[in-house]
Amino acid sequence: MRLRLERAFLNNEASLAKLVSARRAVGASKEAFRYTRLRYQAGLSNEVDLSMTQEQLVNALVRRLFATVDVNVTYARMLRELLPMPKNPNDPVLTQLTLHFP
């Protein structure tokens, strides 16, 4: 039980770190796309450059989406370890944590 809970917690922490990184990548990609678009409008860049930075932005957004989903999944797994579900689906789910110390 304790090992599973620790693993769930550490997995959630790692997922949160990946999400922070993915959010930063989206910010950098947005800025790169904005800069390339301005250069394109000024005639200093071509459509290929614009398309490549747009693709990088889309990829960063997709990675952020996957990181967000992963955070939610690891959080749910951690909650599952903290709040065990009843065997009978008709029984109420206990939402109060009870800690047992040996």
N, C-alpha and C positions, 0 to 999 in steps of 0.2 A: 504494500500500500504506500509506504513512505517513498520508496524508490520510484514508483509510478508518478506520484505527486511531484517529486523533485524533477523528474524528467519532463513532466508536463509544464512545470514552471519555467525550467530552463529553455524548453522549446518555445514557449511564449515570449520569453525575453529575447531570444534570437530572432523571432519573427518581428518583434517590435523594432529591433535594430535594423532589420532589412527594410521595414516600412519607412523608417526615418531616412535611410539611404535612398530609397526609391523616390521619396518626396523631394529630396534635394536634387536628384537627377531630373525630375520633371521641371523643377525651377530652372535648372541650368539649360535644359532643352528648350524651354519656353523663351528664355533670353537669347539663346543662339538662333532660334527661329525668328524672333523679332528683329534681331540684328541683320540676319540674312535677308529678310523681307525688306527692310529699309535700304539695304545695299542694292537689292533687285529693283526697287522703285527708283533709285537714283541712277540705275544703269551700270552699277559697278559689280553686279553679280548676274549669273544666268539662271535659267529655269532648273537646270540640273542641281545646282547648289541649293536652290530653294526647295526642290523636291526631296533632296537628301536630308536636309535639316527637318523638314516636315515629317519624314519617315522616322527619324530619330526621336522626334517628339512623340509620335504615336507609339513607338516602341517603349518609350519611358512611361507613358500613360498606362500601357498594358502591363508593364512590370509593376507599376504602383497598384494596379487593380489586383494582380495576383498576390502581391504582398499583403494587401488589405484582407483578402479572402483568407490567406494563411494565418494572419493574426486572429481573425475571428474563429477559425478552426482550432487553433492551439488554445485560445481562450476557452472555447467550449470544452475541449478535452481537460483542461485544468479544472473547470467547474464540475465536470463529471467526476473527477477524482475527489473534489471537495464535498460535493453534494450527491452521494450515491442515489440512483433512481430506484424506486420500489420495484420489486419483481412483478407485482400485480399492477397492470396499467390503470386500473380503476382506483388504486390507492392514491392519496394526495402526496405530492412531492414536498418533503420537508425542506424548508428554505432557511432554517436556522442551523448554523454550524455548531457541532458539539465536538470539542477536542478532548481526546482521551490520552492521558499521559500515563505511561507505564510506571 
